[in-house]
Amino acid sequence: MSTFRRSVEYILRNAKLLLSNLDDDKIEDICKEFLKARRIFLYGAGRSGLVAKAFAIRLVHLGLQAYVIGETITPPVREKDLVVVISGSGETIPSVMTADIDKRMGARLIAITSKRDSKIARRADLPVILSVDLEDKDRSKLAPLGTIFEASSWIFLDGLVARLMEMKGEDEERMKERHATLQ
């Protein structure tokens, strides 16, 4: 089997294992947070930031008011807002600072991280721990650095989109109407 095929199978197998551990009641609580928030702010650094940006786009497609922290047109976070911070380590300085500012402003915080005892997980109203013990020899060759976390975060958030669609009574056609026409 080629390295490519082994890598894809390794990533998919471990993402599935990791995501199968999530509690359905917690997923419902998270979705309710999105629907009751006045505005939703997303933050992540590096590849986690790319996952955050992709999710922000889907939230806009759902008709929710979503912003990416760090963009020039992002308004300040206020009370009744929701902030989602994505950080594999949960310890990167900008992620922790974002969580701290969020809490000072009275907004709700969802932290998506692989470390249960990380600073952002401890600050979160709803921590989402996407972690599986992968210290085998294949991880560094087939899914280096934070690949499993980032892939799992993306899949997790797209799963939330499907549930949010259902909760809002949205369908793909209505979402297409909110899709950017200039790209």
C-alpha positions in Angstrom: 0.0 0.0 0.0 1.3 3.5 -0.9 2.3 6.0 1.8 -0.6 8.2 0.5 -3.2 5.4 1.0 -1.7 4.5 4.4 -1.8 8.1 5.5 -5.4 8.7 4.4 -6.5 5.5 6.2 -4.6 6.4 9.3 -6.1 9.9 9.5 -9.6 8.7 8.8 -9.4 5.8 11.3 -8.1 8.0 14.1 -10.5 10.9 13.4 -13.4 8.5 13.5 -12.1 7.0 16.8 -11.6 10.5 18.3 -15.0 11.8 17.2 -16.9 8.7 18.3 -16.1 9.6 21.9 -18.1 12.8 21.9 -21.2 13.0 24.0 -24.5 13.7 22.1 -25.9 15.8 24.9 -22.9 18.0 24.8 -23.3 18.4 21.1 -26.8 19.6 21.6 -25.7 22.1 24.3 -23.1 23.4 21.9 -25.6 23.8 19.1 -28.0 25.7 21.4 -25.1 28.1 22.3 -24.7 28.9 18.6 -28.4 29.5 18.1 -28.8 31.8 21.1 -25.7 33.8 20.5 -26.1 37.3 19.3 -22.9 37.1 17.2 -20.3 34.3 16.8 -16.5 34.9 16.8 -14.0 32.3 15.6 -10.3 32.2 16.4 -7.4 29.8 15.7 -3.8 30.2 14.8 -2.1 28.5 11.9 -3.9 25.5 10.5 -6.5 25.7 13.3 -7.2 29.2 12.1 -8.0 27.9 8.6 -10.4 25.5 10.2 -12.0 28.4 12.1 -12.3 30.5 8.9 -14.0 27.6 7.0 -16.5 27.1 9.8 -17.2 30.9 9.9 -18.2 30.7 6.3 -20.6 27.9 7.0 -22.2 29.8 9.9 -22.8 32.7 7.5 -24.3 30.3 5.0 -26.6 29.3 7.9 -27.7 32.9 8.3 -25.8 33.4 11.5 -23.7 36.5 12.2 -20.1 35.2 12.3 -16.7 36.8 12.4 -13.1 35.7 12.3 -11.1 37.4 15.1 -8.1 39.2 13.7 -9.8 40.3 10.5 -9.9 44.1 10.0 -13.8 44.3 9.9 -14.4 42.2 13.0 -16.3 44.1 15.6 -15.4 43.9 19.3 -16.7 40.9 21.3 -19.5 41.8 23.7 -21.8 40.2 26.3 -24.2 37.7 24.7 -21.7 36.8 22.0 -20.1 33.4 21.5 -16.4 32.9 20.9 -15.0 29.6 19.6 -11.2 29.1 20.0 -9.6 26.3 18.2 -6.1 25.3 19.5 -4.6 21.8 19.5 -2.3 22.6 22.4 -4.7 24.9 24.1 -1.7 26.9 25.2 -0.8 29.2 22.3 -0.5 32.7 23.6 -2.9 34.4 21.2 -5.5 31.6 21.9 -5.2 32.1 25.6 -5.4 35.9 25.3 -8.5 35.5 23.1 -10.1 33.3 25.8 -9.2 35.8 28.6 -10.6 38.8 26.7 -13.7 36.8 25.9 -14.3 36.0 29.5 -13.7 39.6 30.6 -16.2 40.8 28.1 -18.9 38.4 29.4 -19.2 36.3 26.2 -19.5 32.6 26.2 -16.5 30.5 25.2 -16.3 27.1 23.4 -12.7 25.8 23.3 -11.8 23.1 20.9 -8.5 21.5 21.9 -6.7 18.2 22.3 -5.6 19.0 25.8 -8.2 18.6 28.6 -6.0 20.5 31.1 -5.0 23.3 28.8 -5.5 26.9 29.7 -8.3 27.5 27.1 -10.1 24.3 28.2 -10.1 25.5 31.8 -11.5 28.9 30.7 -14.2 27.5 28.5 -17.9 27.3 29.3 -18.0 24.3 26.9 -14.7 22.6 26.3 -14.5 20.2 23.4 -11.7 17.8 23.8 -10.6 16.1 20.6 -7.9 13.8 21.7 -6.7 10.3 21.2 -3.5 8.8 22.3 -1.4 8.5 19.1 2.2 8.1 20.2 2.7 5.2 17.8 5.5 5.3 15.3 3.1 5.8 12.4 1.7 9.2 13.6 4.9 11.2 12.9 5.1 9.7 9.4 1.5 9.5 8.3 -0.1 12.4 10.2 2.6 14.8 11.4 2.2 17.6 13.9 -1.5 18.4 14.5 -3.0 16.7 11.5 -5.4 14.4 13.4 -6.6 17.3 15.6 -7.1 19.7 12.7 -8.9 17.1 10.5 -11.1 16.0 13.4 -11.9 19.7 14.2 -13.0 20.3 10.6 -15.2 17.1 10.6 -16.6 17.9 14.0 -17.6 21.5 13.0 -19.1 20.3 9.7 -21.1 17.8 11.8 -22.3 20.7 13.9 -23.4 22.5 10.6 -25.6 19.5 9.7 -27.2 19.6 13.2 -27.6 23.4 13.1 -29.3 23.1 9.7 -31.8 20.7 11.2 -32.4 22.8 14.3 -32.9 26.0 12.2 -35.0 24.3 9.5 -32.4 25.2 6.9 -31.7 23.4 3.6 -28.9 23.6 1.1 -30.9 25.7 -1.3 -31.4 28.5 1.3 -27.8 28.2 2.2 -26.8 28.6 -1.4 -28.7 31.9 -1.4 -26.3 33.2 1.2 -23.2 31.9 -0.6 -20.7 34.5 -1.7 -21.2 35.6 -5.3 -17.8 37.3 -5.6 -14.8 35.2 -4.8 
